Amino acid sequence: MAGVSRSVEGYLFLTEEDAELAREEIDRINFISSKMNENNPQAILAVYNRMIQNNTLVTPVGQEYLRTIRDYLYRTAQIPDEMVSDIPVIVSYSEAIKKKDEPKKPPERKRKTYKKEYQGALWVIAILFVMVIAMFVIALKSDVPNVINYRTAIQNEYAGWEQELTEREKAVRQREEELDIY
């Protein structure tokens, strides 16, 4: 928000956010003033007390408006002075002065230990290791040839074929001998 002033109603605010809050309070003040019946001091007292209870106006601009209403209520004979609440100040000026005089320290940086991340990584590694071992066991126990047991599977398959061929040859020779005899 370049070019936006921090000055509002003769007050120079420390930050633009505070100045914007004061501008919003001016809008609230204008709205409240337009709705307020100046001929009814009891209603003005009720609005004044509600604004104080709710901290509706907290900037110096709002505090000045509250003081104006308080002065009006003190001047009115219809409202006893003890019914008019004091205006609370929500800023500690002595603390603000102390903070202004203290040298600013750079914020302390906490060293991250990564302990939880390390433990989590160990668990993930352990689970993955178990899964890899399980995959090797499944691959070794499987009847389907794969990268691990393809040589053995092919040798077993050829051995089975050879045995089957030998048995068939034997059966054929026996049959031939039986046919030659007759």
C-alpha positions, 0 to 999 in steps of 0.5 A: 500500500504505497503512498498510504498515510499513517496519519489519522485525525492528527495522530501519527500511528506506528504502523499502517495497520494501526492507522487502518484500525483508526480509520475503521473506528472513524467509520464506526464513530460516524455510524454510532453518531448517526444512530444516537439520539442526543436528547436521550442521555440514558440511551447514550449512557447505555451505548457508552457502557456497551462500547467500553465493555466490548472494547469497540474503540481502542485507538486514540481517535476512538478514545477521544470520542469516548472522552467526548461522550463521557464529558457530555454524560458528566455535564448532564444532570440526568445521569449520576457521575458514578454511573459513568464508567472510566475509559480503559486504556489497553496499552501499557505505555511504560512497557512500550518505553521499556521495549523501545529502550531495550536493544533488540536481540535476534530471535533464537533459532532452535536446532532441529534434532530430526529425532522423530524423522529418524525414527520414522525413517527407521520404521519405513526401512524395516518395513521395506526390508521385510517386504523385500525378503517376503518377495524373494521367498515368494519368488523362490517358492513359486512354480512359475519361472522368474529371474531367480529360479529360471535355470532350475525351472527350465532344467526341471522341465527338460528333465521331465520331458526326458523322463517322459520320452524315455518312458514312451520309448520304453513303452514303444519298444515293449509294444514292438517286441510284443508285435514281433513275437506274434 
